[in-house]
Amino acid sequence: MGVINTLAELEKIYSTPPALASKAKEIGFISAHYRKLIEASPFAILATSGPEGLDCSPRGDKAGFVRVQDERTLVLPDRRGNNRIDSLRNILSDSRVALLFLIPGSGTTFRVNGKAVISADPELLASFAVEEKPPRTAIVISVEAAYFQCARAIVRSNLWDAAYHADAAMLPSPGNILQSLPESQIDGRAYDADWPGRAEKTLW
């Protein structure tokens, strides 16, 4: 199987040193240019780690939904979800987090690593209210590393090219998936039929 077990083995395969730009782009704060990337992004992926393992959670809202409070602090509102609170549970036991921001139409992605706390401050939450509905909590991230990622993955995947988008009709729906699970007692057809109305009422 050719499993790599040591750093020496790995470095032998990746023997070419990183380009100068790969090192220079990483800084410990949010620069003016990096702030523009965050403010243009309507979608980010939040990675956390806890006693039960890793979690990678999609977060989406209107562009700029992650607030740059200052050059070393980001605030992410915790909008309505499925109430599993996997990411929040993890943060309570391990404050390390990572964010990956995507910007529709751009090949550039942006990454932040840092440490987080969960805030229930009423004034902070009120400042994130949409349709008079504040989030129940917010994740406050102290930035430790910030850098953009080159566009190769976006280019290879044709992510923003509609010609390569999947046909939703050819994919299993959430209801299909739920009904097929061994322990499920969910009516898949009813679940799918209810989803649009349920989403509209619980988006915020």
N, C-alpha and C positions, 0 to 999 in steps of 0.2 A: 504493500500500500504506500510505501515511501513516506511514512510519517516523520515530520521534523520534530526533534526533541530538544535541541539545544539552540542557543542564540548563535553560536558559531556556524552551525549548519545553515541557519536561516540567512545569516549575513553573507555566506558564500554564494547563495543563490541571488540575493539582491546586493551584489557587490558594488554597483555604481552608486556613488554617494548622492544624496539629495541635491537638487539644483539650489542655487543661492536663493531664489525666490521662495522655495519651499520652507526655508528657515526664516527668511526675513519677514514673511507675511504674518508670523505668529507674534502677537503682543499680549500684554496682560491687562488691557483695557479696551474700551469701545472708542475707537477713533471717529473722527467726523465722517470719513468714508464708510466705515463699518456701520455707523449709525444709520446711514442712508439705506444700507442693505436690509437691516432689521425693519426699518419703517416701510420698506417696500414689500415685505413678506407677509402673506396671509396664512402661511402654513409652516408649522415647525414640528419636529419630532423630538420628544423629550425622553431621554434615557436615564434610568435610575437603577440602583442596586440595593437589594435588601436580603434578609435572612432566607427568604423563600426563592431567591434567584433574581434574575434580571427582568426589567420591564422596559418596553419601548412603546411610547404612547403618542398617537397623532394629536396635534393641537391646531385648531384652525379658527379663524375669525377674520374680520376685516383687516386689510393691510395695516401693519403697525400695531397689531394687538398686543405684542410684547413691548412693554414700555421701557425706554431707556431713561431710568431715573437719574443716573449720572454715569460718568464714563466707566465706573466699576460696578454698577448695579443695574440689573434687569428685573422687571416685575411681570409675571405671567399670570393672568386671571385664570382661575380654575372654573371654566364654564360647565354647563350641564352635561352630564355624561351618564354612564351606566351604574354609578355608585359603587363600583368595585374598589375605587380609590387605591389601586395598586401603587401608583407613583407616589401618592402622599404617604402611604404606609412605609414605603421604602425610604423616603426622605427623613422620616422620623428616626430611623435606625442608622441610616448612612446618608450623610448630607451631600455626597458627591452627585453631580448631575452633569448631563451633556445635552446640548441643543443643536439640532441641525435645521437650518432655515432654508426653505425653497422659495424661489421667486418665479412665478409663472412667466414664461417667455424668455427667461434668462438662463444661461448655462452656469452662471456663478451660484454656488451655494455657500452658506456661511455657518461656521461652527463656533460654539462657545462651550468651554468647560468651566465648571466652578463648583461652589457649594451653596446649598439652598436651605432656607427655612420657610415654614408655612405661616402666613399671617392671616388673622381674622380681624384686623383693625377695621372698624366700621367706616372711618373716613376714607381709607385706602380702597376698600371694596366699593364704596359709593362712587368713587371716581371712575370705576370701570363699568358702571351700570349701563345696560342697554335695554331700552323699552322699560325703564324704571326697575329693572331686575339686576341687582348686583350679583357677582359671583359669591359663592359661600366662603371661599378662601382665595388667597393669592400666593403664588410661589415667588419668593424674593431670592434672587440669585446673585451671589458675589462672584464677579468675573475673575477667573484665574488665567484663562487662555482664550484668545479670540483670533480666528483666522478664516480666510476664504478658502474654498476648495476649487480646484481647477474644473473645467467644464467637461472633461473626458467622459464621465459617467452619464451626464445628461445627453451629450452628443451620441454616444454609443446606443443609448436606450431610445433615442428619438422621443423623449418624454413629452415634449410640448407639441409634437407634430400630430395633428388630428388624423392623418392618414394611417398612423400606427396605433391609434387608440382601440382598445378592446370593444367588441360589440357586447353590451351588457346583456342582451338577450341570449347570448351563447354561454353565459356564466351562471353558476348556481346562485340563486338568491339567498339572502340570509334565512328566509323561511325554509327554503329547500334544505339548507345546511342543518338548521336546528331540528327539523323533523326527522332527518336521517340519523341523528345521533342515538346511540343505544339506550340511554337513560331519558331521552327527551319525551315529554308529554305535551309538546307544543304543536298546535295546528299551524303548519307552515304557511298554508294559503291565507289563513286569517291574519297571521303575523305580518305577511307582506302587504296585505290589503290595508291593515291598520297603520302601517309605518308612516306614510306621508302626513296623515293628520296628527299622529303622535309627535312626529318631528316638529311640525309647525307650532304645536302648543308648548313644546319643551326645549326649543332651540336655545333659549337664554335662561 
